[in-house]
């Protein structure tokens, strides 16, 4: 092994590796599409504000993290952004670089002269300029083909040896792969063969060859991670996943080492770019600072958020009067799509009340589905599972399901393997005519067969049942006033042939539908043992309260009710409930139809079955607010399907434990969702999933576009854009909580990483009092008074 | 008499013209109209089938002489027209939803309809002039479709490669047509075949056949110029479906239309067997290593088209046609439903680990498959008459594939119930393809030249093909035992890169150049 560590001081070595670690943590994780959830693309930047993050992303990815001035200019033109809001946002900014007055702020909006941002070049970029060979795309393609195999979960029959470490596996690959040499990089295989055998040593050697010092290394490494696109985000997910269970993962360092070996080889191959590269290194050495333009565009962004907040202030004008005991109390996920349905359902009959709570209903499950050995984590990705459950049926049925699945799998391998693929085509090909007709006409719906009811593996004793139930009901603010029927609704979006299917499911359930969680909770709460235990814990659930589980299909707005032993004497109540749900579905579809291209209320359901549909529904597009308050504060208000609604009664929350839970879990998850939509709308090339029309699924984990090598995490363009306009107005979330100021401040003090989100402007925070906005949070744990915030 | 299926391209072209005038986003009513046009074309093609069945073949001749434009309706051409019209309807219906809101939605529909019309013309060609003309038009249309996202350098690279290979094949065809016109004084495909079988081949005719084989190899993306096909997922999915299910068959259609002529040259037939057989195995091996679903499907097409050439080379024309039909239907569905790959892959892990057959189980499965083959072949021979040596060899190759399915059920770890199910599936598969083959022979056999009696060269090739497919099938069945051995890691790398032929082609045509400066 040729290692020239002689010139490199130990302190620099550790500084370089530290910079690699910091750069790796600037990358957000991307969850595999099998069960994907939204991730905040700024996860590694929450310690700085939007303007600084924007400056950083310009350097490392060539994109601004804010909308173009022209977008704001249009909003000023049509009156959405008034002078009052602009002035407010301007005065709220504490940056020394902010425009001196309103006129100069507006000039930034109108400023068409600003140039397109470009990232600092990589060695590959410089080499491409100098040699007229497209090195960046050769690297992208070559690393992409390797990575696709390395991270493949079963698409290819012949993938690399399982459990091979990325760096070792790549070295074995790259010493054989002749593509770089054919493209002109002679000696690359030998260069790789001579590279150090650990990622850390390869990073150090390359850093030395590239002349990277302590100051320059971090953004130089970050730049390379961004160049790897989704692959580094996938590796970051591996790390995330490992750390959640107390482990660690080296793939991030491996990827950096791989990309650095390329840089090293290209610099040696094209020595004439040395001078330009040295300039680049010194540019990386300068600290990341926002420009005046970055600051101004961030202020304009703030202004558009304040404009939206004014609408909320007006809508939230005090609590409505409390109702009698409801005949139906329906608990929905806080997902913004529920807001429409809840409003519609409450409109159907005055004896209906709705509740909002995270769709996993407080049960952190490690679940095995019917016929499956794979453990699925049905919970918000910030948490670890605590309850082991399964939907396995009785042994005989379970075995049948497995044999059927294994036969189908063997048939699939018969279709895919060499030689047998010819027999497959000749024997089965003609039958595909029928399949084509069936799918073209949308008759290929999955079977309506109900999955068996889930159960807790090993069972729970009476005490565990009551403790779990009490904890969940407490968190739901549902310790009193139970209705005759309490409907627990999970949600999922039915789509066909859509790689991003899990993105339409329940984020609080880890990208699965909420079916399992709802069914488990309903069974638990109907259990006589649980009821007895609850009574002992002073939670009085009336004898006649019946918990029922259901699933809200957010594509069709139809509700499935699970008959897990519903009592026959409540048949009338249940029929009445189903009637209400049907009516509410109809109202909701009518409200949703105009925004779905080409849809009418009657045709919405077809979208779920159409295999060519790229916009089955709008998911959480438009999300802009999070309100934790009693439903009385929001009931009857049209919030346009843009608000997460979490039921919360601070007076029932003795030690503010529930408040702490809300601020640290659902609020954070909601911020991830809102910022994912923001990232995919504002920076689609970097944090968006690309064009669905040319998606090519890789390894079962993600998509690439067409024939390129770059994995594309994030939301596809069609998920945020209807062809003519953005369907998601990119706004940072406005969080509104009905609780005492000191209680909220206390939670933020205990959770500095959450406080960062508010202090650096990634979230807005308001305190509600009696259903009205009472104060705005200012960075540094300060509350601004209402008159100030409603001035103008 | 004129077949109604000749009118199908006209309907499509009429609507394509309308669409061309409204090239932008959401042209109102146009997507529906496009689907109706595709449905009308499908109905006309169906009526064409009825006409041929009831009243026999039909022909339409326009100019006469060597430049004669002839459309032909016989069992072969109406089948192909029906196939293309059916796939056409499916992809246009798909595009109606899929392309909604695209900036060039109308233009896309226009190009799809026009290309579809050209393919319909191609498959019904009765003369070289119209064959070449329509082939050229297909190329023009597809090139523009591949450039639908022309700002993507990958798309530009793919379309350049496609155009080079496709129109290279067209040039070979023009040359062949000139030579044939010189030799036989006509462009009428059936008259050329008759004339060729009456006398021994002139050098010009031999050269023409070589050029036709070359054109067919280029158009079916045969080794070594297969690279263009593996990159064309740069266009929206319906384009890939149309390409892999309709357009890619052109090479096979070309050979089948000219079967009577091509079969006169044993050298050409041998070349087809060798190119086809090698491409089939090569493509299938590369496919094993591809982790991107559409890329893997593209390599599968390379391999299946190789198999098609092999069938043509063996003189099994009716079976080649069956392969075109079966493969098109399968591949169109595979592309259009490729969005389900995430769920499909997730589903693979759910029912637990895969039972791996060991060497003994694999040997047993091959023996069982051969017994199965002997039994079924005997039954079918009793029912529909004896098979040619070539057909028997092809059956053997296919049964090696079925052995793989049997082997999976024979693994030591496999529960008895699984063994039973896979055995049933194997039996079903074997019966299904022998039945389809018998049907193909019955429907199209009379319209196509009979399979030649094998001479020493043919026998040698048959043995070679059976042996090499058998070997690969055997290795494939034992695959889990050696695939992750360090000694095969290098092979996997070279295969995953398709043995670099595409990279070499890129280098040759400047595909590696920096798009920012060009």
HADDOCK unambig.tbl for C-alpha pairs under 7 A between the chains (distance, minus, plus):
assign (segid A and resid 33 and name CA) (segid B and resid 342 and name CA) 6.75 0.50 0.50
assign (segid A and resid 34 and name CA) (segid B and resid 342 and name CA) 5.96 0.50 0.50
assign (segid A and resid 34 and name CA) (segid B and resid 343 and name CA) 6.55 0.50 0.50
assign (segid A and resid 34 and name CA) (segid B and resid 346 and name CA) 6.45 0.50 0.50
assign (segid A and resid 128 and name CA) (segid B and resid 514 and name CA) 6.31 0.50 0.50
assign (segid A and resid 132 and name CA) (segid B and resid 513 and name CA) 5.60 0.50 0.50
assign (segid A and resid 132 and name CA) (segid B and resid 514 and name CA) 5.16 0.50 0.50
assign (segid A and resid 133 and name CA) (segid B and resid 512 and name CA) 5.57 0.50 0.50
assign (segid A and resid 133 and name CA) (segid B and resid 513 and name CA) 4.44 0.50 0.50
assign (segid A and resid 133 and name CA) (segid B and resid 514 and name CA) 5.01 0.50 0.50
assign (segid A and resid 134 and name CA) (segid B and resid 512 and name CA) 5.56 0.50 0.50
assign (segid A and resid 134 and name CA) (segid B and resid 513 and name CA) 5.20 0.50 0.50
assign (segid A and resid 134 and name CA) (segid B and resid 514 and name CA) 4.08 0.50 0.50
assign (segid A and resid 148 and name CA) (segid B and resid 291 and name CA) 5.72 0.50 0.50
assign (segid A and resid 149 and name CA) (segid B and resid 291 and name CA) 5.73 0.50 0.50
assign (segid A and resid 152 and name CA) (segid B and resid 291 and name CA) 6.35 0.50 0.50
assign (segid A and resid 153 and name CA) (segid B and resid 345 and name CA) 6.87 0.50 0.50
assign (segid A and resid 154 and name CA) (segid B and resid 345 and name CA) 5.63 0.50 0.50
assign (segid A and resid 155 and name CA) (segid B and resid 291 and name CA) 5.35 0.50 0.50
assign (segid A and resid 155 and name CA) (segid B and resid 345 and name CA) 6.03 0.50 0.50
assign (segid A and resid 156 and name CA) (segid B and resid 288 and name CA) 5.69 0.50 0.50
assign (segid A and resid 156 and name CA) (segid B and resid 289 and name CA) 5.46 0.50 0.50
assign (segid A and resid 156 and name CA) (segid B and resid 290 and name CA) 5.37 0.50 0.50
assign (segid A and resid 156 and name CA) (segid B and resid 291 and name CA) 4.81 0.50 0.50
assign (segid A and resid 157 and name CA) (segid B and resid 288 and name CA) 5.22 0.50 0.50
assign (segid A and resid 157 and name CA) (segid B and resid 289 and name CA) 6.53 0.50 0.50
assign (segid A and resid 158 and name CA) (segid B and resid 288 and name CA) 5.31 0.50 0.50
assign (segid A and resid 158 and name CA) (segid B and resid 289 and name CA) 4.88 0.50 0.50
assign (segid A and resid 158 and name CA) (segid B and resid 483 and name CA) 6.84 0.50 0.50
assign (segid A and resid 159 and name CA) (segid B and resid 289 and name CA) 6.13 0.50 0.50
assign (segid A and resid 160 and name CA) (segid B and resid 484 and name CA) 6.63 0.50 0.50
assign (segid A and resid 161 and name CA) (segid B and resid 484 and name CA) 5.00 0.50 0.50
assign (segid A and resid 173 and name CA) (segid B and resid 493 and name CA) 6.12 0.50 0.50
assign (segid A and resid 176 and name CA) (segid B and resid 490 and name CA) 5.84 0.50 0.50
assign (segid A and resid 176 and name CA) (segid B and resid 493 and name CA) 6.48 0.50 0.50
assign (segid A and resid 177 and name CA) (segid B and resid 493 and name CA) 6.14 0.50 0.50
assign (segid A and resid 177 and name CA) (segid B and resid 494 and name CA) 6.60 0.50 0.50
assign (segid A and resid 179 and name CA) (segid B and resid 500 and name CA) 6.58 0.50 0.50
assign (segid A and resid 179 and name CA) (segid B and resid 503 and name CA) 6.37 0.50 0.50
assign (segid A and resid 182 and name CA) (segid B and resid 503 and name CA) 6.75 0.50 0.50
assign (segid A and resid 182 and name CA) (segid B and resid 504 and name CA) 6.65 0.50 0.50
assign (segid A and resid 183 and name CA) (segid B and resid 507 and name CA) 6.46 0.50 0.50
assign (segid A and resid 183 and name CA) (segid B and resid 512 and name CA) 6.73 0.50 0.50
assign (segid A and resid 371 and name CA) (segid B and resid 350 and name CA) 6.93 0.50 0.50
assign (segid A and resid 371 and name CA) (segid B and resid 351 and name CA) 6.02 0.50 0.50
assign (segid A and resid 372 and name CA) (segid B and resid 350 and name CA) 4.23 0.50 0.50
assign (segid A and resid 372 and name CA) (segid B and resid 351 and name CA) 5.00 0.50 0.50
assign (segid A and resid 373 and name CA) (segid B and resid 350 and name CA) 5.29 0.50 0.50
assign (segid A and resid 373 and name CA) (segid B and resid 351 and name CA) 5.99 0.50 0.50
assign (segid A and resid 373 and name CA) (segid B and resid 352 and name CA) 5.72 0.50 0.50
assign (segid A and resid 374 and name CA) (segid B and resid 349 and name CA) 6.91 0.50 0.50
assign (segid A and resid 374 and name CA) (segid B and resid 350 and name CA) 5.41 0.50 0.50
assign (segid A and resid 402 and name CA) (segid B and resid 351 and name CA) 5.41 0.50 0.50
assign (segid A and resid 403 and name CA) (segid B and resid 417 and name CA) 6.97 0.50 0.50
assign (segid A and resid 403 and name CA) (segid B and resid 418 and name CA) 5.80 0.50 0.50
assign (segid A and resid 405 and name CA) (segid B and resid 351 and name CA) 6.34 0.50 0.50
assign (segid A and resid 406 and name CA) (segid B and resid 351 and name CA) 6.42 0.50 0.50
assign (segid A and resid 407 and name CA) (segid B and resid 418 and name CA) 6.43 0.50 0.50
assign (segid A and resid 407 and name CA) (segid B and resid 421 and name CA) 6.51 0.50 0.50
assign (segid A and resid 407 and name CA) (segid B and resid 422 and name CA) 6.21 0.50 0.50
assign (segid A and resid 409 and name CA) (segid B and resid 348 and name CA) 6.48 0.50 0.50
assign (segid A and resid 410 and name CA) (segid B and resid 405 and name CA) 6.69 0.50 0.50
assign (segid A and resid 410 and name CA) (segid B and resid 408 and name CA) 6.57 0.50 0.50
assign (segid A and resid 411 and name CA) (segid B and resid 405 and name CA) 7.00 0.50 0.50
assign (segid A and resid 414 and name CA) (segid B and resid 404 and name CA) 6.69 0.50 0.50
assign (segid A and resid 414 and name CA) (segid B and resid 405 and name CA) 5.70 0.50 0.50
assign (segid A and resid 417 and name CA) (segid B and resid 288 and name CA) 6.77 0.50 0.50
assign (segid A and resid 418 and name CA) (segid B and resid 284 and name CA) 4.81 0.50 0.50
assign (segid A and resid 418 and name CA) (segid B and resid 285 and name CA) 5.99 0.50 0.50
assign (segid A and resid 418 and name CA) (segid B and resid 473 and name CA) 6.78 0.50 0.50
assign (segid A and resid 418 and name CA) (segid B and resid 476 and name CA) 6.71 0.50 0.50
assign (segid A and resid 419 and name CA) (segid B and resid 401 and name CA) 5.30 0.50 0.50
assign (segid A and resid 419 and name CA) (segid B and resid 469 and name CA) 6.61 0.50 0.50
assign (segid A and resid 419 and name CA) (segid B and resid 473 and name CA) 5.74 0.50 0.50
assign (segid A and resid 420 and name CA) (segid B and resid 398 and name CA) 6.86 0.50 0.50
assign (segid A and resid 420 and name CA) (segid B and resid 400 and name CA) 6.97 0.50 0.50
assign (segid A and resid 420 and name CA) (segid B and resid 401 and name CA) 3.42 0.50 0.50
assign (segid A and resid 420 and name CA) (segid B and resid 402 and name CA) 6.14 0.50 0.50
assign (segid A and resid 420 and name CA) (segid B and resid 404 and name CA) 6.72 0.50 0.50
assign (segid A and resid 422 and name CA) (segid B and resid 304 and name CA) 6.79 0.50 0.50
assign (segid A and resid 422 and name CA) (segid B and resid 398 and name CA) 6.63 0.50 0.50
assign (segid A and resid 423 and name CA) (segid B and resid 398 and name CA) 4.78 0.50 0.50
assign (segid A and resid 423 and name CA) (segid B and resid 401 and name CA) 5.70 0.50 0.50
assign (segid A and resid 423 and name CA) (segid B and resid 402 and name CA) 6.69 0.50 0.50
assign (segid A and resid 425 and name CA) (segid B and resid 326 and name CA) 6.05 0.50 0.50
assign (segid A and resid 425 and name CA) (segid B and resid 327 and name CA) 5.76 0.50 0.50
assign (segid A and resid 426 and name CA) (segid B and resid 323 and name CA) 6.14 0.50 0.50
assign (segid A and resid 426 and name CA) (segid B and resid 326 and name CA) 6.05 0.50 0.50
assign (segid A and resid 426 and name CA) (segid B and resid 433 and name CA) 5.63 0.50 0.50
assign (segid A and resid 427 and name CA) (segid B and resid 429 and name CA) 5.35 0.50 0.50
assign (segid A and resid 427 and name CA) (segid B and resid 432 and name CA) 5.19 0.50 0.50
assign (segid A and resid 427 and name CA) (segid B and resid 433 and name CA) 4.21 0.50 0.50
assign (segid A and resid 429 and name CA) (segid B and resid 326 and name CA) 4.06 0.50 0.50
assign (segid A and resid 429 and name CA) (segid B and resid 327 and name CA) 5.73 0.50 0.50
assign (segid A and resid 429 and name CA) (segid B and resid 329 and name CA) 6.06 0.50 0.50
assign (segid A and resid 429 and name CA) (segid B and resid 330 and name CA) 4.97 0.50 0.50
assign (segid A and resid 430 and name CA) (segid B and resid 326 and name CA) 4.73 0.50 0.50
assign (segid A and resid 430 and name CA) (segid B and resid 329 and name CA) 6.47 0.50 0.50
assign (segid A and resid 432 and name CA) (segid B and resid 329 and name CA) 5.45 0.50 0.50
assign (segid A and resid 432 and name CA) (segid B and resid 330 and name CA) 5.38 0.50 0.50
assign (segid A and resid 432 and name CA) (segid B and resid 333 and name CA) 6.95 0.50 0.50
assign (segid A and resid 433 and name CA) (segid B and resid 329 and name CA) 5.73 0.50 0.50
assign (segid A and resid 436 and name CA) (segid B and resid 333 and name CA) 6.00 0.50 0.50
assign (segid A and resid 440 and name CA) (segid B and resid 90 and name CA) 6.17 0.50 0.50
assign (segid A and resid 440 and name CA) (segid B and resid 94 and name CA) 6.99 0.50 0.50
assign (segid A and resid 497 and name CA) (segid B and resid 337 and name CA) 5.85 0.50 0.50
assign (segid A and resid 497 and name CA) (segid B and resid 339 and name CA) 4.56 0.50 0.50
assign (segid A and resid 497 and name CA) (segid B and resid 340 and name CA) 4.60 0.50 0.50
assign (segid A and resid 498 and name CA) (segid B and resid 339 and name CA) 5.08 0.50 0.50
assign (segid A and resid 498 and name CA) (segid B and resid 340 and name CA) 6.17 0.50 0.50
assign (segid A and resid 499 and name CA) (segid B and resid 339 and name CA) 5.01 0.50 0.50
assign (segid A and resid 499 and name CA) (segid B and resid 340 and name CA) 6.09 0.50 0.50
assign (segid A and resid 499 and name CA) (segid B and resid 342 and name CA) 5.91 0.50 0.50
assign (segid A and resid 612 and name CA) (segid B and resid 94 and name CA) 5.44 0.50 0.50
assign (segid A and resid 612 and name CA) (segid B and resid 97 and name CA) 5.76 0.50 0.50
assign (segid A and resid 612 and name CA) (segid B and resid 98 and name CA) 5.01 0.50 0.50
assign (segid A and resid 613 and name CA) (segid B and resid 97 and name CA) 5.88 0.50 0.50
assign (segid A and resid 613 and name CA) (segid B and resid 98 and name CA) 5.79 0.50 0.50
assign (segid A and resid 614 and name CA) (segid B and resid 98 and name CA) 6.19 0.50 0.50
assign (segid A and resid 693 and name CA) (segid B and resid 236 and name CA) 4.80 0.50 0.50
assign (segid A and resid 693 and name CA) (segid B and resid 237 and name CA) 6.21 0.50 0.50
assign (segid A and resid 694 and name CA) (segid B and resid 233 and name CA) 6.74 0.50 0.50
assign (segid A and resid 694 and name CA) (segid B and resid 234 and name CA) 6.17 0.50 0.50
assign (segid A and resid 694 and name CA) (segid B and resid 235 and name CA) 6.18 0.50 0.50
assign (segid A and resid 694 and name CA) (segid B and resid 236 and name CA) 5.03 0.50 0.50
assign (segid A and resid 694 and name CA) (segid B and resid 237 and name CA) 6.24 0.50 0.50
assign (segid A and resid 696 and name CA) (segid B and resid 292 and name CA) 6.21 0.50 0.50
assign (segid A and resid 696 and name CA) (segid B and resid 293 and name CA) 6.16 0.50 0.50
assign (segid A and resid 696 and name CA) (segid B and resid 294 and name CA) 5.72 0.50 0.50
assign (segid A and resid 697 and name CA) (segid B and resid 292 and name CA) 5.53 0.50 0.50
assign (segid A and resid 697 and name CA) (segid B and resid 293 and name CA) 5.55 0.50 0.50
assign (segid A and resid 697 and name CA) (segid B and resid 341 and name CA) 6.62 0.50 0.50
assign (segid A and resid 698 and name CA) (segid B and resid 291 and name CA) 5.56 0.50 0.50
assign (segid A and resid 698 and name CA) (segid B and resid 292 and name CA) 4.15 0.50 0.50
assign (segid A and resid 698 and name CA) (segid B and resid 293 and name CA) 6.27 0.50 0.50
assign (segid A and resid 699 and name CA) (segid B and resid 291 and name CA) 5.03 0.50 0.50
assign (segid A and resid 699 and name CA) (segid B and resid 292 and name CA) 6.15 0.50 0.50
assign (segid A and resid 700 and name CA) (segid B and resid 341 and name CA) 6.27 0.50 0.50
assign (segid A and resid 700 and name CA) (segid B and resid 342 and name CA) 4.46 0.50 0.50
assign (segid A and resid 700 and name CA) (segid B and resid 345 and name CA) 5.44 0.50 0.50
assign (segid A and resid 700 and name CA) (segid B and resid 346 and name CA) 6.97 0.50 0.50
assign (segid A and resid 701 and name CA) (segid B and resid 342 and name CA) 6.69 0.50 0.50
assign (segid A and resid 706 and name CA) (segid B and resid 233 and name CA) 4.98 0.50 0.50
assign (segid A and resid 706 and name CA) (segid B and resid 234 and name CA) 4.38 0.50 0.50
assign (segid A and resid 707 and name CA) (segid B and resid 154 and name CA) 6.77 0.50 0.50
assign (segid A and resid 707 and name CA) (segid B and resid 231 and name CA) 5.76 0.50 0.50
assign (segid A and resid 707 and name CA) (segid B and resid 233 and name CA) 6.24 0.50 0.50
assign (segid A and resid 707 and name CA) (segid B and resid 234 and name CA) 6.07 0.50 0.50
assign (segid A and resid 708 and name CA) (segid B and resid 154 and name CA) 6.99 0.50 0.50
assign (segid A and resid 722 and name CA) (segid B and resid 101 and name CA) 6.57 0.50 0.50
assign (segid A and resid 723 and name CA) (segid B and resid 101 and name CA) 4.32 0.50 0.50
assign (segid A and resid 723 and name CA) (segid B and resid 102 and name CA) 6.03 0.50 0.50
